[in-house]
Amino acid sequence: MRTPPRILATRPLPSSRFLRAEQVDLQFSNGQQRSFERLLSSGLGAVIVVPLRDEDTALLVREYAVGVDRYELGLVKGRLDRDEIAVQGANRELKEEIGYGARELHVLGTLAVSPGYMTALTQVVLARE
């Protein structure tokens, strides 16, 4: 097993080069008012890829996840580049993350991965061959 990076310090930041947040004031039908914060999408979009090597084998990546400070298995994923459509981004991410490209790519649908606090939508792409 790989040794994860060591966290030396943490500190809150008002913003970062990747994240933007906003406060949202809401009033519910029962009159209750609450303020929430949500992360805003970059607007470029993202993909999560289900790469099938054959009918019985899905390929996963093992990558360090700083949120839980350990390595995790997961699907290939990433942000789209400017002027890139989902299937192009999915194939690029496949090549970058697992060293495979796909001949057959299909967009299955769109997910709101963390709709409770993020505005971002992610396109799910099935990759074969």
N, C-alpha and C positions, 0 to 999 in steps of 0.2 A: 504494500500500500504506500502511496506517495505521502510525503510529509507536507501538510498544508503550510502556507506562509504564516508567519507570526504577526499578530497584530500588535503594533507598538503603541498606538494611541488612537483615540477616537475623539471627534469634536463635531458639534453641530455646525452646519453650513447653511447660509440663507439660500444658496443656489449652487449648482455645479455646472460643469460644461455639458452634462447630459440631462440633468433634471431641472424642471421648472414646476413650481407649485402655485396654487391659488387657494384662497379661502372662499368658501361658498356658504352663504347664510340662507337657511331654509326655514320655512314655516310649514308644518304638517297640518293635515285636515282637522286634527283635534286642537289646533291652536298652538301647539308646542313649537318653539323656535330653537334651532341648533345651528352651530357653525361647524363646518367640516373643512378639512384641507384635502386637496386632491392633486395628484401629479398630472401634468399636462403632456400630451403626446407631442413628439417632435414633428408630426405631420407627414413623415416619410413612410410610415407603416413598418410592419415587421412580419416575419414568417416563422412558423414552427413546422418542421418537416418530419414526416413519418417515412423513413427510408426502409423499404422492404427488399432485402437481398433475394429472398424467395418467399414462397407462401407461408413458411414457418419461421422465418428469421427477420426480425426487425433490428436495425443497427442503432445503438445508443452511444453517446459520448460520456466520458467521465471527465468532469471539469470541476475546478475549485469554485465553490460558492461562498463568497465572503459573508453573505447574510447569515449562514449557519456555520461558517468557519470550518468547512470540511469539503471533501470531494463528494460529488453526487453524480449518479447516472441520470441522464436525461436525453431528450430528443434534440436534434440539431435545430438551432434557432438563431435569429439575428435580425437586425434592422435592414430595411431596404436602402439601397443607395439611391441618390437622386436619379429620376427618370428610369428606374428599374421596376418591372412588374413582378408579381409574386413568384411566378415560375422561374424567372431569371435569377431572382434573389435566392430562391430555394436551392437551385443548382449550384450557385456560387458558394453558398454556405455549406452545402454538402462537400464540395471539393476542399474548402478551407478546413473544415472541422473533422472529416473522416477520410478524406482522400478519394472519395468516389463521386462520380457524376451520375446522372440518371438520364435515360433516353425517354422515359415516360413520366410526366409530371402533371398532376391534376389538383386543382384547388378544390378542397372539400367543403370549405365554408370559412366563417370568421368567428373568432373567439374574443370575448372580453376577458382576458386572463385574470385580472384583479379589478373587477368593476366597482368594488366598494371604495377604491381610492385612486384609480387611474382612468384616464380617458382613452388610453391606447387600445387599438384593436389589432389583432394578429390573425393573419390568414394561415389556415392549416393546409399544407400541401402534402399529398401522397406521392412518393417517389418510387418508381420501379425500374428494373433493368439497369 
